[in-house]
C-alpha cells in the first residue's frame, strides 16, 4: 500500500492534533454520549484526551457530572471510568424512551449541576478537562 493511499484512506490524517483537541474542547463535559462517540472514533482522537491518568480524571468527572458512579462490586482502586462511560452509552445512550437514554442523562446532568458547585476537581474546569499540551 502506498503512503499516499494510507493518507487518503485515513480521514483524520489531514487534521492536526491541535484541531482535534479544539474540536474536543467544544464538546461540553456533560455531553457524555458525544465524548464517548468522539473518543471511540479514532486512536488519534483518543490520544487528544491525554495520558491514561489524565483520561481517567476526565472520565471520572464526566461520569460524575452525568450522575454516574460506582456500584457495590466496584472500588475506586479497580474501576475504569472510561469503561463506565462506554458501557452506559453503548447499552442505553441511544435509547429513545423518555425515561432512559439521553433523556435520563440530561436529567442527571441537571440534578448534578447544583451538587458539583461545592466540589474541586484538581483544577479541571467544565470545558477544558484535559490540559492543552498536545
C-alpha positions in Angstrom: 0.0 0.0 0.0 1.4 3.4 -0.9 1.9 6.2 1.6 -0.5 8.4 -0.5 -3.2 5.7 -0.3 -2.7 5.4 3.5 -3.1 9.1 4.0 -6.2 9.3 1.7 -7.9 6.3 3.4 -7.5 7.9 6.9 -9.7 10.9 7.1 -8.2 12.1 10.3 -4.7 12.3 8.8 -5.5 15.7 7.4 -6.3 17.2 10.8 -3.6 18.4 13.2 -3.7 17.3 16.9 -4.4 20.9 17.8 -7.5 21.0 15.6 -8.7 17.7 17.1 -8.1 19.0 20.6 -10.0 22.2 19.8 -13.0 20.1 18.5 -12.9 18.0 21.7 -12.8 21.2 23.8 -16.0 22.4 22.1 -17.9 19.4 23.5 -19.3 20.2 26.9 -18.0 17.7 29.5 -21.6 17.0 30.4 -22.3 15.6 26.9 -21.1 12.1 27.8 -22.6 10.5 24.6 -20.7 12.8 22.3 -17.4 12.3 24.2 -17.7 8.5 24.0 -18.5 8.6 20.3 -15.7 11.1 19.6 -13.2 9.1 21.7 -14.1 5.8 20.0 -13.9 7.2 16.5 -10.1 7.1 16.0 -7.0 6.3 18.0 -5.6 9.8 17.3 -8.7 11.3 18.8 -8.4 9.1 21.8 -4.9 10.5 22.2 -6.0 14.1 22.4 -7.8 13.2 25.7 -4.3 12.9 27.3 -2.4 10.3 29.2 -4.1 7.4 30.8 -4.1 9.2 34.2 -5.5 12.4 32.6 -8.1 10.5 30.8 -9.2 8.7 33.9 -9.7 12.0 35.7 -11.6 13.3 32.6 -13.9 10.2 32.5 -14.4 10.3 36.3 -15.5 13.9 36.1 -17.7 13.4 33.0 -19.4 10.4 34.7 -19.9 12.3 37.9 -21.5 15.3 36.1 -23.8 12.8 34.3 -24.9 11.2 37.6 -22.9 8.0 37.1 -21.0 6.4 39.9 -19.8 3.1 41.3 -21.9 0.1 42.0 -21.4 -2.1 45.1 -19.0 -4.6 43.4 -16.7 -1.8 42.2 -14.0 0.0 44.2 -12.1 3.1 43.4 -8.9 1.1 43.1 -10.3 -1.2 40.4 -12.7 1.0 38.4 -12.3 2.3 34.9 -14.3 5.5 34.5 -13.9 5.2 30.7 -15.4 1.7 30.8 -18.3 3.0 32.9 -19.0 5.8 30.4 -18.6 3.4 27.4 -20.9 0.8 29.0 -23.6 3.4 29.8 -23.6 4.9 26.3 -23.3 1.5 24.5 -26.2 0.0 26.5 -28.7 2.8 26.7 -27.1 6.0 25.3 -29.2 5.9 22.2 -32.5 4.7 23.7 -35.5 6.9 22.7 -37.6 6.0 25.7 -38.4 9.2 27.7 -37.2 7.6 30.9 -34.0 6.2 29.5 -31.0 7.1 27.3 -30.2 10.7 26.7 -33.3 11.9 28.4 -32.2 10.3 31.7 -28.6 11.5 31.2 -29.9 15.1 30.7 -32.0 14.9 33.8 -29.0 13.5 35.7 -26.8 16.4 34.5 -29.4 18.9 35.6 -29.6 17.3 39.1 -25.8 17.1 39.4 -25.3 20.8 38.4 -26.2 22.0 41.9 -24.1 19.4 43.7 -21.0 20.0 41.7 -20.7 23.6 42.7 -19.1 22.7 46.0 -16.5 20.3 44.7 -13.0 21.0 43.5 -11.7 18.7 40.7 -7.9 19.2 40.8 -8.1 22.4 38.7 -10.2 20.9 36.0 -12.9 23.2 34.7 -16.1 22.3 32.9 -14.8 22.7 29.3 -11.1 22.1 29.5 -10.8 18.9 31.5 -7.6 17.9 29.6 -4.5 20.2 29.5 -3.7 21.7 26.2 -0.2 20.2 25.8 -0.6 18.2 22.6 
